[in-house]
Amino acid sequence: MALALFDLDNTLLAGDSDHLWGEFLADQGVVERDWYKSENLRYYRAYVEGTLDIREFLNFSLKPLSEHPRERLDAWHRRFMQEKIEPVMLPAARRLIERHRDAGDRLLVITATNAFVTRPIARAFGIDDLLATEPEIVDGRYTGRVTGIPCFQEGKVLRLQAWIRRRGESLSGSHFYSDSINDLPLLNRVEHPVIVDPDPRLHEEAVRRGWPVITLRRGPVPAPLDSDGGRG
């Protein structure tokens, strides 16, 4: 049994769940609409460029969780799944997941986006194991702070190494699917890095290294991506 690791945003999804959650909150009037959308877009662009200050972003993105009871957040999330996430869940991503499941691989979603947003999405893909940035919870409420290491850049490697030690797994035969230059540290650690609809910087790196580049956006099954086919 080998590990099959999947980034979530812009990999299994044709969009970014963290960014979409911020858009959803703004559209619902939960946060000040224009300012929040502007900041949300600024952080998203920094993420794509590989320049995001993760601690600064988490202070921004986790604050709304601390301002509402869990029951209300969960109700919003159910609507968010229907309105924002289900339309961007890629059929080819489901096919890719099933290929690894049929091969007997251990499936794991590993994402920088916080676990409140992403756990229901991973489960909707049929994957129970998730490594994500963990929002702190005290007395049943989110505090707006992070617990542990954010699952971002080198943090993904550290979080995965700890998970592997606990579970007695290994990276022998492992695959990791990602779109983002931020995931280069983990792509360097697995046996089979696979680049999915990449951002321009990761596409360039993949071509240089001879890594396979696929698309999950251009049909119902995974397919090789054209040589000039970075996400842009």
C-alpha positions in Angstrom: 0.0 0.0 0.0 1.5 3.3 -1.1 0.5 6.8 -0.2 -1.5 8.9 -2.7 -1.4 12.5 -1.6 -3.6 15.2 -3.0 -3.5 18.9 -2.7 -7.0 20.3 -2.8 -7.3 23.8 -4.1 -6.8 24.2 -7.9 -5.9 20.5 -7.9 -8.9 18.4 -7.1 -11.0 21.5 -7.3 -11.3 24.0 -10.2 -10.9 26.8 -7.7 -9.5 27.7 -4.3 -11.7 26.8 -1.3 -10.1 29.3 1.0 -10.7 32.1 -1.4 -14.2 30.9 -2.2 -15.1 30.7 1.5 -14.0 34.4 1.9 -16.1 35.3 -1.1 -19.1 33.4 0.4 -18.8 35.2 3.8 -18.7 38.6 2.0 -21.7 37.8 -0.2 -23.7 36.7 2.9 -22.9 39.9 4.7 -21.0 38.1 7.5 -18.0 40.4 6.9 -17.7 43.9 5.4 -18.1 43.1 1.8 -15.9 45.4 -0.3 -12.9 45.5 2.2 -13.0 41.8 2.8 -13.2 40.8 -0.8 -10.3 43.2 -1.6 -8.1 41.7 1.2 -9.1 38.2 0.3 -8.0 38.7 -3.3 -4.8 40.3 -2.2 -3.9 37.3 -0.1 -4.9 34.9 -2.8 -2.6 36.6 -5.4 0.3 36.5 -2.9 -0.4 32.7 -2.4 -0.3 32.1 -6.2 2.9 34.1 -6.5 4.5 32.1 -3.6 4.9 35.2 -1.4 2.1 34.7 1.1 2.8 35.5 4.8 0.8 32.5 6.1 0.6 33.8 9.7 -0.8 37.2 8.6 -3.3 35.5 6.3 -4.5 33.1 9.0 -5.1 36.0 11.4 -7.3 37.4 8.6 -9.1 34.2 7.5 -9.7 32.6 10.9 -11.1 35.7 12.6 -14.7 35.2 11.3 -14.7 31.7 12.7 -14.1 33.1 16.2 -17.1 35.5 15.9 -19.9 33.0 15.5 -21.1 29.8 17.2 -20.3 26.5 15.6 -23.9 25.7 14.7 -24.1 28.9 12.6 -20.8 28.2 10.9 -21.8 24.7 10.1 -25.1 25.9 8.6 -23.2 28.4 6.4 -20.7 25.7 5.4 -23.5 23.4 4.2 -24.7 26.2 1.9 -21.1 27.0 0.9 -20.7 23.4 -0.2 -23.8 23.5 -2.4 -23.2 26.9 -3.9 -19.4 27.2 -4.2 -17.8 23.8 -3.9 -19.9 21.2 -5.6 -19.8 23.2 -8.9 -15.9 23.1 -8.9 -15.5 19.4 -7.9 -13.9 17.9 -11.0 -15.1 14.6 -12.4 -11.6 13.8 -13.5 -10.4 14.3 -9.9 -12.9 11.7 -8.8 -11.6 9.4 -11.4 -8.0 9.9 -10.3 -8.9 9.2 -6.7 -10.7 6.0 -7.7 -7.7 4.8 -9.6 -5.6 5.0 -6.5 -8.3 3.5 -4.3 -8.7 0.6 -6.7 -4.9 0.1 -6.6 -5.1 -0.2 -2.8 -3.3 3.0 -2.0 -3.8 5.1 1.2 -5.5 8.3 0.2 -4.7 11.6 2.0 -5.7 15.2 1.2 -3.0 17.6 2.4 -3.8 21.3 2.2 -2.9 24.7 3.6 -6.6 25.7 3.8 -8.0 25.3 7.3 -9.7 22.1 8.4 -13.1 23.7 9.1 -13.3 24.6 5.4 -11.7 21.5 4.0 -12.7 18.5 6.0 -16.2 18.3 4.5 -14.7 18.7 1.0 -12.3 15.9 1.5 -15.1 13.7 2.7 -17.2 14.7 -0.3 -14.4 13.2 -2.4 -14.6 10.0 -0.3 -11.3 10.7 1.5 -11.3 10.5 5.3 -7.6 11.3 6.0 -6.8 15.0 6.0 -3.8 17.1 6.9 -4.8 20.8 7.0 -4.1 23.9 8.9 -5.9 23.4 12.3 -7.9 26.3 13.8 -7.7 26.3 17.6 -10.9 25.4 19.4 -11.5 26.3 23.1 -14.8 25.3 24.8 -16.4 24.4 21.5 -15.6 27.7 19.8 -12.9 28.7 17.4 -10.5 31.3 18.8 -9.2 32.8 15.6 -5.8 31.3 16.3 -3.9 28.3 14.8 -2.9 25.2 16.7 0.3 23.5 15.6 2.2 24.0 12.4 0.3 25.6 9.5 0.2 23.0 6.7 1.9 25.3 4.2 5.1 25.0 2.2 7.7 23.3 4.4 5.0 22.9 7.0 3.3 20.3 4.8 6.5 18.2 4.9 6.7 18.5 8.7 3.1 17.7 9.2 3.3 14.7 6.9 6.4 13.4 8.5 4.7 13.5 11.9 1.6 11.7 10.4 3.7 9.0 8.8 5.5 8.3 12.1 2.2 8.0 14.0 0.6 5.8 11.3 3.6 3.7 10.5 3.4 4.7 6.9 6.3 5.5 4.5 6.9 7.5 1.3 8.0 4.4 -0.6 6.0 4.5 -3.9 4.2 7.7 -2.9 2.5 10.1 -5.3 1.7 13.7 -4.7 -0.6 15.7 -7.0 -0.4 19.5 -6.8 -0.8 22.7 -8.8 1.2 25.1 -6.7 4.8 26.3 -6.4 4.1 26.5 -2.7 4.2 22.7 -2.7 7.6 22.3 -4.1 9.1 21.2 -0.7 6.7 18.2 -0.6 7.0 17.5 -4.3 10.7 17.1 -3.8 10.1 14.4 -1.1 7.8 12.0 -2.8 8.8 9.3 -5.3 6.2 10.3 -7.9 5.5 14.1 -8.1 2.6 14.8 -10.5 1.8 18.3 -11.5 -1.8 19.2 -12.1 -3.0 22.3 -14.0 -0.1 24.2 -12.6 0.6 27.8 -11.9 3.2 29.2 -14.3 6.2 28.9 -11.9 5.4 25.3 -11.1 4.8 24.5 -14.7 8.3 25.8 -15.6 9.8 23.8 -12.8 8.0 20.6 -13.9 9.2 21.0 -17.5 12.8 21.6 -16.3 12.7 18.5 -14.1 10.8 16.2 -16.4 7.9 15.8 -14.0 4.6 14.6 -15.5 2.0 17.4 -16.0 -1.6 16.5 -16.2 -5.0 18.2 -16.4 -8.2 17.4 -14.5 -10.1 20.3 -16.1 -10.3 19.3 -19.8 -12.5 16.2 -19.7 -13.9 13.5 -17.5 -10.6 11.6 -17.1 -7.0 12.8 -16.2 -5.0 13.6 -19.3 -1.6 14.9 -20.2 -1.4 18.7 -20.3 -0.1 20.4 -23.4 3.5 21.5 -23.1 2.4 25.2 -22.9 -0.5 24.5 -20.6 0.3 26.2 -17.3 -2.8 27.5 -15.6 -1.9 31.1 -16.1 
